[in-house]
Amino acid sequence: MELLMLDKNFQICGLIDDFSSLVWNRKYYECGNFSLQTNLDTINQFKNAKYIYSKNFKETAIIETFNIKEKTTGTQILHSGRFLESILEDRCINTTQYFKNMITEDIIRSLVTNFAINSGVRKIPKLNLGKRKGLGRTRTTQKTGGSVLEYIYELCKEDELSIKVWYDFDNDEIIFEVWQGLDRIDTQNENTWAIFSKNFENILNDEYSTDTTKYKNFAYVEGEQRKSDEEGNETTTRIGITIDRVKEGEDRRELYVDARDLQSDEDTTEEEYRQMLKERGLEKLEENNKVEKADLEINTNSNLIYLKDYDLGDKVVYKNDKLGFNIENRIIGVSEAYENGNKEIDVTFGEDYNLKRIKEAIK
């Protein structure tokens, strides 16, 4: 595997084809990261390096940390950092952004355009929008403060979307796009299925647990106060809504959401403001959802092959016929570890489901 070292202008300044270890952590709802360990002989390759590019990966990495370890076995150099999406963390939402009846992808593209492309001195060099796909639901919302990247990932998670920012080596530009993984569950016929189950002999060992300690399913969302004149008497009332997500047979578990920071303007109707409150309530309920965990060890000689039959962002199925449940979730993280000619893959789907593929020879 060859890793190209690129300088701040994306010019080649080095090449690494021999390293002690490389861990490439791909994420769906957050920015991914990497760590690379090499020996002292490679130090000149990193002198002016800022980025790592390889045709083996879909992502481009930014070198952010440098560390030298002196050991009896020799000197080791450790580089680490995050993927190129992290450049959007350097742009903050310093003015209130209103979005009325827009789909999620268009909101995200507007944020990138406003704060990182058509933004004067705040423009990120080489950054351009990629293809629009029309992803996400229609919503009305507003945002003030925080980083562009943080808010984008909040929006993405609510609609099971993600973003990718990568360097197009051939055209010398940075591309930003919103995307969504494939649906590989067994109730659709558009894509091949990805079902992990002992019955299919693609799981060697599995462990499953649930935790409902923080689970909430009903929200009271209270917003701003408004003045009204009823029969000559001026009164002040707080606008509020409720969100009921109590499933049949469940106990009611309530959550209070203070959303007074959401302020309307003279053009905002009460219906639009209530929709903004609903978005905030759904966000907080998602933060207080059930936690389910599963640790699964994949059979490397099974019917499912990484990158061919399942990949980051794909919606897959975990079946446990003994316990009688069927779980459908997206793959939200993939950790690829390369060491001593072997590759090990650790896949996370849903909030905390881990699929561990044991070591195999690097292909």
Helices and strands as residue ranges (DSSP letters): E 3-6, E 12-16, E 21-27, E 33-39, G 40-46, E 51-53, E 61-71, E 74-83, G 84-90, E 97-103, H 104-112, I 113-117, G 120-122, E 127-129, E 138-143, H 148-158, E 162-168, E 173-179, E 195-196, G 198-200, E 203-211, E 218-230, E 233-244, E 254-258, H 270-287, E 291-298, E 315-320, E 325-339, E 342-349, E 352-361
